[in-house]
Amino acid sequence: MKNRLAKKDFFNRCKLSAAQKVFAFTTGFSAFAVQAFATEPTLTFNFDPAEMFSWTNVMLSALMPVLYITLGISLAFIIINALKYAFR
């Protein structure tokens, strides 16, 4: 029994329906076929780490006021609850 289960293919082990098997096969095949027949790269990434970190700095700087306001509100709730429980 154990040997027979080991010989099953991936689709049967995942218990996929016939439509799911066809979809998985066609999408996987088409993803590899595009690169095989393309004359030039179809998708290129211009990845610049310095630019990525500069945008991260801009986003964090823009969100710091939101963080300060949220922390202020939560600190106010902590102080109010502490004062309520102190005078019970």
C-alpha positions as semicolon CSV with decimal commas, in nm:
position;residue;x (nm);y (nm);z (nm)
1;M;0,000;0,000;0,000
2;K;0,275;0,241;0,092
3;N;0,467;0,166;-0,229
4;R;0,156;0,222;-0,439
5;L;0,093;0,562;-0,279
6;A;0,449;0,667;-0,346
7;K;0,406;0,599;-0,718
8;K;0,104;0,825;-0,761
9;D;0,170;1,139;-0,954
10;F;0,149;1,488;-0,807
11;F;-0,203;1,564;-0,931
12;N;-0,351;1,253;-0,775
13;R;-0,176;1,313;-0,444
14;C;-0,320;1,665;-0,430
15;K;-0,668;1,532;-0,518
16;L;-0,732;1,782;-0,796
17;S;-1,028;1,759;-1,029
18;A;-0,984;1,704;-1,402
19;A;-1,045;2,072;-1,479
20;Q;-0,788;2,176;-1,221
21;K;-0,535;1,932;-1,368
22;V;-0,588;2,072;-1,719
23;F;-0,563;2,430;-1,596
24;A;-0,244;2,360;-1,399
25;F;-0,086;2,180;-1,693
26;T;-0,172;2,447;-1,951
27;T;-0,063;2,740;-1,736
28;G;0,261;2,568;-1,641
29;F;0,332;2,473;-2,001
30;S;0,250;2,818;-2,138
31;A;0,472;2,988;-1,879
32;F;0,771;2,788;-1,997
33;A;0,678;2,801;-2,366
34;V;0,680;3,182;-2,378
35;Q;1,046;3,199;-2,285
36;A;1,139;2,924;-2,528
37;F;0,995;3,102;-2,835
38;A;1,053;3,467;-2,743
39;T;1,311;3,653;-2,951
40;E;1,371;3,918;-2,687
41;P;1,295;3,937;-2,316
42;T;0,928;4,004;-2,257
43;L;0,958;4,122;-1,896
44;T;1,254;4,309;-1,754
45;F;1,298;4,452;-1,408
46;N;1,500;4,766;-1,359
47;F;1,584;4,705;-0,995
48;D;1,779;4,980;-0,823
49;P;1,827;4,916;-0,448
50;A;1,921;5,278;-0,378
51;E;1,595;5,400;-0,530
52;M;1,400;5,136;-0,340
53;F;1,541;5,254;-0,006
54;S;1,482;5,619;-0,092
55;W;1,113;5,543;-0,158
56;T;1,099;5,348;0,168
57;N;1,237;5,650;0,350
58;V;0,977;5,876;0,189
59;M;0,691;5,642;0,283
60;L;0,810;5,602;0,642
61;S;0,854;5,977;0,680
62;A;0,501;6,034;0,552
63;L;0,351;5,778;0,792
64;M;0,529;5,892;1,109
65;P;0,255;6,146;1,202
66;V;-0,002;5,867;1,182
67;L;0,212;5,658;1,414
68;Y;0,254;5,945;1,661
69;I;-0,120;6,017;1,669
70;T;-0,202;5,648;1,721
71;L;0,052;5,616;2,000
72;G;-0,078;5,934;2,163
73;I;-0,436;5,809;2,160
74;S;-0,340;5,470;2,302
75;L;-0,126;5,634;2,572
76;A;-0,421;5,857;2,665
77;F;-0,643;5,549;2,705
78;I;-0,382;5,383;2,926
79;I;-0,355;5,691;3,148
80;I;-0,734;5,737;3,172
81;N;-0,785;5,371;3,264
82;A;-0,506;5,390;3,523
83;L;-0,667;5,696;3,681
84;K;-1,011;5,531;3,681
85;Y;-0,876;5,220;3,853
86;A;-0,670;5,425;4,098
87;F;-0,974;5,601;4,246
88;R;-1,212;5,306;4,271
